Amino acid sequence: MNSHPFLSAQIAPLAPADAVVTLSGVRRRFNDTVALDGISLSVRKGEILGIIGRSGAGKSTLIRCLNGLERPDSGEITIEGKRIDGLPERQLQPLRRRIGMIFQHFNLLSAKTVEANVALPLKIEGLPKAERMARARDLLELVGLSDKAKAYPAQLSGGQKQRVGIARALAARPALLLSDEATSALDPETTRSILALLKDINRKLGLTIILITHEMDVVRSIADRVAVIDAGRIVETGTVQSVFANPQAPITQRLLEGSRPRLPEHVAARLNPAGEAIILGVDLSGPYGQSRFFTDLADALSAGASLIQGGVEHIQDESVGRFFLSLPARDANLVERVRSTLQAGGAHVEVLGHV
Ligand SMILES: Nc1ncnc2c1ncn2[C@@H]1O[C@H](COP(=O)(O)OP(=O)(O)OP(=O)(O)O)[C@@H](O)[C@H]1O
């Protein structure tokens, strides 16, 4: 469900019983800059939440508050039911181990082998060598790098380095994996393979993942839910399909611009409050987009509507579509019939203007 852009940041949602992470009214300012302006959200066990926003929106500050590197000025942060805001450093350390992190530039130690990098968090924990090496071997198998255990980071590709980063992040069996722009430095094909690996690990281990990114495609391919952050506030949350099908906040619409059909420029430039043709924007998601919509669309086209532009795509297992139709403004009955039929099917229909 989409939340109202102006309410979501201020009203703390009730945390679900199986929440791994809960933030409530988290604020952080740096002198005159408000980096986080009352962030409230929770992440359920086994969920993948994508947090997306432009540069400067507050993503890094949010991550740093989650892993205890930054303290909020006010508000509460709970990880697995324990308040972490305001804890002294000594008490933060064991809680920090409950959070695995992967980074854009991998942060591997170049002088250590792949298996030593993976086993490092366990060495810090004081696990005996045989146990940590056995765990490193299991993790390297999980990420498909068993044959690189003795290699050094410089001998690996970017995608392989990130696989090592993922294995290392999982070493201490974290409750939460934080991914900070983990695919931003990778090419599209490698990005897809890393995202598929994260989804696979999420399913196999039931691992909760927060993905911080500025790329909608990352969110689209693996997140269950998305939270859009802008100027330190959550301006929109919802399932990935609902946010892609019908983005509410202007910033979400801008972030999605490149990945959804748009009204052609020459039509958009001529939009007016009055004119011969009414332009409708139609957003749909779910089963309606798979069959009945096209029957209804064909009926509308044969009755006098024209299709300007549009398409349907699959987001994970659900179809999401966006279409632009033009209808003769003088035929009010037709306009109303098309509108009510599409709405009855579950589409969101909006009059964008006239040309
Ligand atoms: N230590 C700091 N001192 C002063 N201002 C800061 C500090 N850290 C962050 N800010 C400011 O807070 C705001 C949010 O910054 P933040 O780094 O969290 O954004 P971001 O979404 O992670 O951006 P990017 O995607 O570019 O990394 C920005 O205006 C930034 O300049």
The ligand as an SDF file (V2000), in Angstrom:
LIG
                    3D

 31 33  0  0  0  0  0  0  0  0999 V2000
   29.3830   14.3960    8.6370 N   0  0  0  0  0  0  0  0  0  0  0  0
   28.6140   15.2730    8.0080 C   0  0  0  0  0  0  0  0  0  0  0  0
   28.7870   16.6150    8.2090 N   0  0  0  0  0  0  0  0  0  0  0  0
   28.0020   17.5150    7.6010 C   0  0  0  0  0  0  0  0  0  0  0  0
   27.0020   17.1950    6.7530 N   0  0  0  0  0  0  0  0  0  0  0  0
   26.7790   15.9060    6.5060 C   0  0  0  0  0  0  0  0  0  0  0  0
   27.5630   14.8670    7.1120 C   0  0  0  0  0  0  0  0  0  0  0  0
   27.1120   13.6510    6.6810 N   0  0  0  0  0  0  0  0  0  0  0  0
   26.0860   13.9200    5.8310 C   0  0  0  0  0  0  0  0  0  0  0  0
   25.8790   15.2490    5.7290 N   0  0  0  0  0  0  0  0  0  0  0  0
   24.8330   15.9140    4.9180 C   0  0  0  0  0  0  0  0  0  0  0  0
   23.5950   15.2500    5.1690 O   0  0  0  0  0  0  0  0  0  0  0  0
   22.8440   15.0770    3.9610 C   0  0  0  0  0  0  0  0  0  0  0  0
   22.6010   13.6010    3.7190 C   0  0  0  0  0  0  0  0  0  0  0  0
   23.8310   13.0000    3.3910 O   0  0  0  0  0  0  0  0  0  0  0  0
   24.0080   11.4350    3.1050 P   0  0  0  0  0  0  0  0  0  0  0  0
   25.4640   11.1890    2.8770 O   0  0  0  0  0  0  0  0  0  0  0  0
   23.3440   10.6580    4.1650 O   0  0  0  0  0  0  0  0  0  0  0  0
   23.1770   11.2760    1.7200 O   0  0  0  0  0  0  0  0  0  0  0  0
   23.2040   10.0450    0.6600 P   0  0  0  0  0  0  0  0  0  0  0  0
   21.7690    9.8330    0.2800 O   0  0  0  0  0  0  0  0  0  0  0  0
   23.9290    8.8910    1.2320 O   0  0  0  0  0  0  0  0  0  0  0  0
   23.9890   10.6330   -0.5580 O   0  0  0  0  0  0  0  0  0  0  0  0
   24.9780    9.8610   -1.6130 P   0  0  0  0  0  0  0  0  0  0  0  0
   24.0850    8.9520   -2.4120 O   0  0  0  0  0  0  0  0  0  0  0  0
   25.5570   10.9780   -2.4210 O   0  0  0  0  0  0  0  0  0  0  0  0
   25.9880    9.1250   -0.7970 O   0  0  0  0  0  0  0  0  0  0  0  0
   23.6530   15.7510    2.8610 C   0  0  0  0  0  0  0  0  0  0  0  0
   23.1600   17.0670    2.7050 O   0  0  0  0  0  0  0  0  0  0  0  0
   25.0700   15.7710    3.4210 C   0  0  0  0  0  0  0  0  0  0  0  0
   25.7940   16.8530    2.8970 O   0  0  0  0  0  0  0  0  0  0  0  0
  1  2  1  0
  2  3  1  0
  2  7  2  0
  3  4  2  0
  4  5  1  0
  5  6  2  0
  6  7  1  0
  6 10  1  0
  7  8  1  0
  8  9  2  0
  9 10  1  0
 10 11  1  0
 11 12  1  0
 11 30  1  0
 12 13  1  0
 13 14  1  0
 13 28  1  0
 14 15  1  0
 15 16  1  0
 16 17  2  0
 16 18  1  0
 16 19  1  0
 19 20  1  0
 20 21  2  0
 20 22  1  0
 20 23  1  0
 23 24  1  0
 24 25  2  0
 24 26  1  0
 24 27  1  0
 28 29  1  0
 28 30  1  0
 30 31  1  0
M  END
$$$$
